[in-house]
Amino acid sequence: MHPATPLAMIENHPYADIRLGDGATLSRTLKEDDIALFAAMSGDVNPAHVDPEYAASTQFHGIIAHGMWGGALISTVLGTEFPGPGTIYLSQNLRFLHPVHVGDTLDVQVTVTGKDDRTHQVTLDCRCTDQDGVEVITGSAVVVAPTEKICRPRTAPMQVRLWDKTLRYRQLLALVDKLPPISVAVVHPCSEDALRGALDAAALGLITPILVGPEAKIRAIAASAGIDLAGQRIVNTAHSHAAAAQAVAMARAGEVQALMKGSLHTDELMAEVVSAATGLRTERHISHVYVLAVPSYAKLLFISDAAINIEPDLDAKRDIVRNAIDLAHAIGIAEPKVAILAAVETVNPGMRSTIDAAALCKMAGRGQITGGILDGPLAFDNAISMQAAHDKGIVSPVAGQADILIAPDLEAGNMIAKQLQYLADAQAAGLVLGARVPIILTSRADGTQARIASCALAVLMVKARA
């Protein structure tokens, strides 16, 4: 066997240097991520490889590797070790003798069994043996070996982060699986996304929608998009302003348990909601809460307020915190960790956000805010990164592991939420709380999944208030 090439370089073995019996080895331990990556790359989602429940019922009693994962390791040896760079793969036959489970270590060995001086073809015996010495794959390969020496810097493989993009979404839907649907007035659903989002949520058993808006326009959009409105109740109004007023009136009368924003502007709907005479105000300030599934964060992240209160004072911030805590409780977080954000983590008399943060924490200590653990001021990095908090010497039950981020104002909250969506691929849902009924409020740019997830949040809030 030829010695392994230094890790910093990748080097080949030209045909003239190859002898019968020569070869190389590679050792690799199978990890769960290997299976997930292979499935994502190949599209092979055979349940024997990716569905633990099904796999447990098979003769293999658990998830097994794709057979060609082992085959790919043989290709790795041939292309990077022996013969190495410049090798042309012509053919490969394989026999899969035993399954490979997560945690198994394969020793991959290729050995020269034949040479053709005219074509520079090399035949190699290929074997993969597990940690118990059991052969799991055998076969042979035919390659054209390189004729010139190649030695180059070895390219480091890319680091890949795996994220199940729909995991949090599925977990959220699982929380409402056994709950009855709630009645929802869908306000001015005059776009395909708004209409489809509401009806898809209805199909999942989350809501019983009442479509409030210009009936002719709603039906025209449905017909154009191929959406069936059979059996759907429509409350006809002249325009979006009237739709908002009608939906709020239905909520005041107890006819619906929640509102859902359609394709009208947020201000248009909220003007009716906050009306002193005919709106849905309570003793609390109304605020919006984003719920984000961020790939690089280990749990759901709540952000408030990013849509309603432009420059909230201390009294409004207290209710913003309380509303966010209530939503966290509804999802099942018994004692959410609340980070009050500012640009710095120390109180600065010249920065109102730091003074408000300190005051909110004192209010929590005096029982004016309950149900969560508050700390602040905390900068964004200290709130969500244990390493950042450690580097700055911050000892806190919240720092680095926040469930809820309270932004100093709407601009900061909105930018944090949108940056996480568009730069970190976060999946979003959102509710307006503090009114008599929850209000499902998503951006007009949000798709159906965001609307469905927001409906699920509303179902949980209605249940929590019951």
N, C-alpha and C positions, 0 to 999 in steps of 0.2 A: 504494500500500500504506500501511496505517496503521502508525505507529510502535508498537513493542512497549510494553506497559504495564510500568511499573517493577515489579521482581520482588516488592517488598513489598506491592503492591496487585494486585487483579484487577478489571478494568473492562470494561464492555461498550460496544457501538456500537448505539444504538437505530435502529430502522427508518428514521426520518426523516433520519438522518445518513448512511445507506448510499447509495452511488452505484455504478452499473455500473462494473466494473473494479476496485472496491475489493477488499481481501482481506488476508491475513496469511500468515506463514510460520513454520515450526518446523523445527529441525534436531535430529536424534537419531542417535546411533551405536549399532548393535545390539551388545549384550554377551551372553555366555553366560547370565548371570543373567536377562536379559530373556526368553530362551526358556524357561528353567526356571520362572520365575514365571508366564509365560503358560500353560504346560502345567499347572502346579499349580492355577491359578485356573479354567481352562476344562475341565480333564480331558482335553484333546486331547494324547494321548501317541502320536500317529502317529510311527512310528520314523524317518520322514524328519526329524523335529524333535528327537528325544531319543535316538536310538540311533546313535552314531558309526560303528559297524561296518556297520550296514545302510545308513546314509546315504552312506557312501563308495562303495557299490556302485551307487548310483542315477545317473541322468543329471546330477544336480547335484554329484556328487563330494564330498559333505560335508553336514553339518547346515545346514539352512536355517530361516529364521524362519517362524512361522505367518503365513499371508497376512493374517489379521485383526490381527496386531500392527501392520502398516502401516495397516490400516483404523482401528485404535484411535487412532493418531497423528492421523489426520484428524479424528476425533471430539474429540480433545484441542484441536486448533486451533479448531474450531467452538464448543466449550463454554467455553474459557478465554481465547481471543484475539479471534476474529471470527466471528460477531457477539459471542460471549462470554456471560457469565452472563445467564440468562433465556431463552436460545435453546432452542427445542423442536425436536428432531430428528424429521423426518417420514419421510424415505426416503433411501436411499443405494444407488447402483449402482457396482460396481467391476470393473475388469478387471486381472487379475494377469499382467503381461507378462514379468517376469524374477524369478528367485529373489533373496532377500536373505540374505547370509551374515554370520556373526559378523565384526565389524569394519567392515562397510559403514555408511556414513553416509547417511541419507535426509534430503533437503530436502523438506518437506511444504508445499505451497502450495494455498490455496483462493482462488478469484477469483469475484466476483459476475458472473453472466451474465444474470440476470433478476430482476424484482421484480413483486409483485402488490400494489397499494396497497389493494385491498379486504380481502385476507386477511393482509396483512403477511408473506406467504411470500417467501422469497428462494431462488433457485437459484444454486448455486455449482459451478464447475468445480474438481475435486480432482485433484492430481497429486503423486506421490512420485517423486523423482529421486535416483539414487545419486551417489556422489562422482565418478563418471566422466561424469555428465550423461545417463545412461541412464534413461529412464522405466521404473519398475518397477511402478507402479500408476497407473491413470487411472480417472476416473469422475465422477459428479456427485452432489450432495446437494441436498435440499430441506429447508429449515428454516422455522420461524416465528420471525422476529426479535423481540427485546424492543422494547417501545414506550417504556419508561422507563429513564432512566440509572441504572446500578448501579455503584458503586465501593466495594469492600470489601477488608479485609486478606486477603491471599492465604494460604490454609491450606497449610502445608508438607506434602508427602507423607510418609507414614510410612516409616521406615527398616525394611526387611525383611531378615532374615538367613535365608539358605537353608541347609538342612541335609538331606542325604540320610540319613534316619534309619536305613536298613538298610545303609549302605555298609560300616561297620566289620564288621557281622555277616556280610555277604557276603564280605568279605575274609578273615575268620576261617575261614569254611567253605571258601573256596578253598584255604587252607593244608592242609586235611585231605582234600581231594578225592580224592587217589590213595592214601590210607592205608587199611589194612584196619580193620574195626571192632574195638573192644575189648570184652571180656566184662565186664559190669557187673551187680553185684547191686543192684537197686533196692529200697531198704529201706522197707517199709510204704507202698506206693503206694496209699493208701486215700483219695484225692481225685481228682476228674477231672483237675485240672491236673497232678498228679504222674504219674498214669497216662498221660495224653496226651503229656506232655513226654517221657517215656521212650520211648514207642512212636513218636512223631514223630522222635526222634533215631535210632531203629532204622530207620525208613523212609528216612532220609537216608544210611544206611550208616555211621553214626558208632559205634553200639554194638550189641552183642548182649545184650539185657537178660534178666536172670533176676529175676522178680518174687518178692520175699521178704516174706511177710505172711499174714494170714488169707485163705485162698483164697476162701471163700464171700463175704467182704466185697469182695474185689477184683473178683470176677465180678459181683456185684450192682452195683457202681459202673460197671463197663464196660457192662453191659446198660442201665443207666439213661442213660448218656451216648452209647450207640450205638457203643461202641468194640469192635472185633473182636479177640478174644484168641486166635484160631486160630493154632496153632503156637507160642504163647508158653509158656515153661517157668515154672511157678509152684512155689515151695517153700513149703509150707503151714506157718505158725506160729500159735501161739495168740493172740498180741497183739504190740504194737509193741516191747516190751522183748525178747521172744524173737526178733523179726525182726532187731533190731540185733545180737544175739548171734550168730544164725545167719549173717548176712551177713559179720560180722567173721571168723568161723570159716572161711568159704569163701575169704576173702581170704588168711588165714594159710596155708591149704592150697594156695594157688596156683590155685584154681578160677576166680577172677575177677581181673581186672586193675585194677578200680576199684570204688568204692562210689558210690551215688547216693542222697542223702537224699530220702525221699518226704514223707509228711505227718506224720511224727512230729516231736517237738521236737528241736532240735539237741543239747541236753544229753543226751537219751536215747541218741542215736546215739554221741556223742563219749565218753560214759562207757564204752562197750564198746571203742571204738577205743583209748583211753588206758589201759585196764586193764593193770597190770603183768604179770599172769599170762597173760591170754588175748588181749591187744589187739594193736595194730599199731605199737607204738612203735619208733623207731629211735634213733640217737645224737643226733638233733636234736629240738628242741622242735617241736611241732605248731603250725601257724598257718594262718590264713585269708587269702586274697588276693582282693580284689575287682578285676575288670578292667572299667573303665568307658569307654564311648564318650560323651564329653561334647560337645554341639554346638559350644560356643565354644572347645574345645581342639583343637589341630591333630593330636593323636595319642592313642592309647590311654593311659589313666591307671590305674596300679595303686595300690591302697590297702590297707595292711596295718598292724596286724591289727584287724579290725572285728568279729570274731565268736568268737574262742577265748580269747585271753590277756587277762584283765581288767586287771591292772596288771603288765605284764611287767618283770622286772628286766633288767639289762644283758646277762646271758647269754642270756635269752630273746629280747631285741631283736636280738642278733647273728644268731640263727637265723631270726627273722622277716625280717630283711634278706636272708639267704642264700636262703631259700625264695622270696621275691619275685623275686630275681635269677634263680634257676633257671627260674621260669615265664616271665620276660621272654626268657631265652635260648631257651626252647622255642618261643616265638612268632616268634623270628627277630631279636630286638633284641640285637646282639652285645655292646654295652657300655652297659647301661641307666644312666641318670642317677638317682641315688637321693637324695631330699631327706629329711633327718631333721627332722621337724616339732617346733616348740615355739611358744610364744606370741610369742617375740622371736627376733631373729637374732644375739644376743650371749650369751656364756656368763654365767650368773648363778648364783652359789653357792647362792642360795635357791630355785632352780628345777631340780629333779632332771632334768627333760626336757632342759634345755640341757646339763647335765653329761654325761648319757648320749649325747646327740648328738655332743658333742665327742669322747667316748671311742670311739664307733663309728667316727668318721672316722679317729681314730688307729689303731684296729684295722685298718681298711682299708689305711692307710699301712704297717702292719707285716705285711701279708699274711694276717691272720686272717680277713679278709673279702675275697673276690676276685670278679672278673667284672663289677664295676660301678664307677661313679664316685660317691663319696659326698661330701655336703656337709651341714653342719648345725652348730648349729641354724639352721633357716630357718623364718620364719613362713609361713603358707599362701600369702599374697599374693606373697611373694618367691619361693616355689617354683614358682609357675605363671605369673607375670606378669613379662615382661622389663621392662616399664615400671616396675612396683613396685620391682624389684631395682635398676634404674638410678636411680630417685628416691632410694633409700636408700644409693646408692654401693656396692652389693654387686657385687663382681667375682668371678664363679664360673662354672665350666663346667656347673653344675647349675641355679643360680638362674634362674627364668623358663622353664625348659625341662625340668622333671623328668619322667621316665617313671614313677617309683615314689615314692609318698608314704608314709613310715613315721610312723604316728601315735604319740603318747606313751603312749596307753592305749586300751583297747577303746572306752570311751565316746566319745572324740574321733574315732577311726577310723570308728565306726558312724555318728556324726552327720554327718561329712563325706560319707560314701558316700550316706547316705539323703537328705541335702540336695541333693546333685548329681542324684540320681534324681528327686526330687519337685519341685525348684525349677528345675533346669536341664535336665530331660528327658533325663538320661543313661540309656543302655542298659547293663545290668549283666550280668556273669557272675561266677562265683566258684568257687574250689577251696580245699580244705584240703590242705596239703602238710606234709611232714615225717614222714608215716606211711609204712608199707611200700607203700601204693598211694594214688594220688590219690583224694580224696573230693569228689564233685560236691555242693556245698552251696549252695543258694539259699534265699532267704526264702520262706516259705509264701505271701507276697503276690506273688511273682514269677510271671510267665506262662510260656507254653511257649517263647517265643523265648529267654528267659534260661536256661532249662534246656538247650535245644539248644546255645546258645553255650558253656555250661559243659561240656557233653559234648565239644565240640570242643577245649576247653582240655585236658580229660583225655586225649584222644587224642594231643595234641601232647606232653604230659608223659610218657605211656607210651612214645612213640617216643623222646623225649630220653633216657630211662633205659635203653633197650634196648642 
